[in-house]
Amino acid sequence: MEASSSSKAPEHPLPSAHFFSIEYPGYVRPASVPLAITHLGGQASLDTVFKRTATKADALLELSFRPDNPFAHPVPGDVVGTSNILLKIVKRKRKAANGELVGEYTAEAAGAITKTVRFRSMVDYQYQADMSDPVAKLRVAMGNMDVDAIQQYRMPEATEDYTIPADPVLDPQLVQDSTAPSAAAPQNWAPRSNLRLFPPPLFSRQGIPQNYNFKANIASMVSTTVDEVTGEEHKRLVNRWRWKGFGPANILFADAAVPSEPPPNVAAMREQMDQALLKRVEALFEERFVWTRASIFNQFTPLEARDIHNSKVLLPLVCYVFQDGPWRDTLIRFGYDPRRDPGARVFQRLYFRNMSHPIERVSIITRREGHAAADTARDGGAGDVDRKTAHIFDGVRLTQETAAFQLCDIHDPMLREMIKSEEDVREVCDEREGWYSTDAYEQIKVVLRHKFFSLLEGHIPPQEECEALLQSHIESKAKSGRPVPPPVVGRKRPSRVGKNNMAKGALRPEDAAAARLQATLERNAKDLKALRSGK
């Protein structure tokens, strides 16, 4: 039995030309092609979508059926890769022998369609905004770049006309349903909403509804208040678990009076605190009226200090703080005003920033190891003694790499004599230097800065070296034409008003920047040298 021969379809060459197609969701006649391109954003939008280097953000074409309305929501279309073939079909008609018209069709491949724009998303709701509204006019002006109209815009006054008579053009159905006669005045027509809720500039491209699973906040409760004048009842939701801040009372140096008691929300928490620990804190403030946080925490074991810090209420129950001035960031007992007591000059605070010390964030593991070592030493070992004196500067040993000391915690003999001297004390406390005169305060800072940074370099400066530095500082001030008294000896003078908080002892911005740059260059040079030596 002979095998039947199978006929194969003829092969035709595929032209190398490439085409792009748009599946337009509507009827497009040859005469309306320019209008369809306008609805797609114009020829420039098509060129951007189909360019070879188009990004994912560019591969989005929007179809707007109302391109002149800025509030019309467009229909998004995605550009997808395809492997379709564009066919060119020609239909020719000829008359047969019997007089009938016979059509002849010929198909020819014109090229491949590599990209296609498809509109698969659901057409969203369309909003008809009131174009006579000031906001709508502003939006149109912004789209047309009408500078004069934008400058003339003014925020309209808030009114409560949430409903207005229906417009027969916008709401013909409401007017027809109204029982009022058609010849009635507009105010008798059925009302319509006037909430002025304009559509957002962007809508979500998510075409499928998501299961939101909305649940009310379990921490919310309904709070009811009654207006004492009108008797009207108002309800609102209140979060019962909201964070309540328990910061200490704080004042400015220019404020006339100092707080005599804690804030009401802090005072309400007194009974919930550890009473034994609270009494110890109160006793410390009776013994010494002004403390820094470091100095008062050093009076307790690490575990007790952590409890005081975590409670957030123990210290605010006993003290207040200044936001500026020579006692800035110190803890001061309620009712005590250091601006009225010249003896409070020893509680003033000096601060020097170590520019050569890189600021690095310590890892959580390192912090835990440090806490464990502190807890081990809390029973009175040598480490506990060092911790309790970490806030004291004696001019011989260095306990920290950042200088932040109260003057009463400076035990260096030379500085102690300068601090306790009463020969150059002001009659009125100054915001800049406190109770000290400008010259005496600067001399204390010069000696303290030199001693501190010398210890950082591993050198204990002798008193002769400090005296020579102090004398050089006085001579440089004298050359500038400004009279300068001898060290620690001077005359009383009126206070000088200044905005800078010199209690911090900070450098000028340009000097601080230069110091940071120099320290960075030195560190980089050391790292490079160590790297080369390692190789």
C-alpha positions, 0 to 999 in steps of 0.5 A: 500500500503506497504512502500518501504524499502530504503537501506542505504549506509554502514558505514566505520570507518575513520582512525585517521591518518592526512595528508597534501596535496599540489595542485602543479600547474604542472604535477608531475610523481613519479620520479619527486617528489624530483624535485617538492619538490626542487621547493617548497623550500625543505623539510625544507620549507614544515615542517615549513609550516605544523607545528602545531605552524606555524604563519600567516607569516609561512603559506606561501609556494613559488614555484620557477620554476627556483630555481637556479636563484635569480631573478626568481619571485616565485609563492605564495601559501597559506595554508588553512584548509580543511576537505578532505578525502584521498582515497587509490584506488587499481586497479586489472586486471583479465582475464575474461572467454572470454579472455578480461581483466577486471579491479577491483577497491577498495577504502579505506579511508586512513585518513583526509586531514586537511591542503592544499596548494593552488596556486591561484595567477596569475603567475607574469611576469618573468625577465631574468636578465643579469647574467654577470652584476656585480650586478647579480654576487654580488647577486649570491655571497651573496646567496652563502656566497662567502666572497671573491667575495663580497669583490671584488665587486666594483661599476661600472662606470656610462655609458649611453649605454642604448641600446646595440646590441641584443643577439641571445640567449636572443632576438632571435626574435629581431635578426630575425626581423632585416633587417641586414643579419644573418652573419653580425657583432653583432653591426649591429643587432637590439638593445635591452634595457640595462637599467639594471633594476633588479627585486625587491627582493619582489613583491606584493602579491596582485593578483587583480589590484587596481584602483590607480586613479593617479593624478598629484600634483596640486602644481607642475609646469614645470620649464624650464632652459637653459644651458648657455654653450650648449644652451640645454633646461632642464625641471623639476617639481617644487613644488610651495607650498613647505615650505620655511624656514625663520630661522635667520642667524646663525654663529659659535663663530669661524667665523670671521665676523657677519651678517650685514643683513638678508638672501635674502629669509627673506629680500624679506618678509619685505614688507609683515610684520606688519610694526608697529610691526617690528619698535617696534622690531627694537627699542628694539634692538637699546635700547639693542643689545642682547635679549633672546626670553623669554625676548623680548617676555615679552616686548609685549602683549601675542597676539603680542608675538604670532604674532611675533612667528607665523610670523617666519620672524620678528625676522630674519629681525632684528637679528642673533644668535650664535650656540655656545659660551657664547651668544648661543641661544640669539638674537643679532642685525645685525652688533653688535659683542659681541666678540669685546665689553667687555661691552657685558659680561652682555649679556652672558647667564647662564643656569641651568637644574632643575633635580628635575622637571619632564618633562611632556608634557602639554595637549592641553587643559591646553595650551589653558587655559594658553593662555586664562588666558594670554589674559585676563591679557594683558590689564595691570593687575597684571598678565601682570606685572608678565609676563613682569618680568618673565625673571628677577632673583632678588634672592627673588622670583621665576618666573620659574622652569628652570634657563635661564638668561642673566647676565643683567637680574639678579638683585640680589644685590650680583650677580649684584656686581659680574657681574659689576666688571671690575677687572677680565675681559679678554683682549680677549673674550673666547669661554668658559667663554666669557669676564670673567675669569674662576674663576670669571665666576665660582663664579657667577655660584656657587652663582646663582645656590645656590640662584636659587635652594634654592628658589625652596625649598622655602628658601631665602638664606641670603648673609652670607650663600652665602658668606660662600659657595663662600669662601668654593668653593675658599678654595676647589680650593686652596686645589687642587693646583690651585691658585685662586684669592679672590672673584670678584678680580683677574688678567687678564689671557690668554683665555683657549680653551674648547669644552664644552659650559659652557654658559649653566652651565650644570653638568657633564654627570655622575653628571646629571645622578645621579641627575636625578636618585635621583630625580626619587627615591624621587618622587617615594617615595613620591607617594608611601607614599601618596598612602599608606596614602590614603588607 
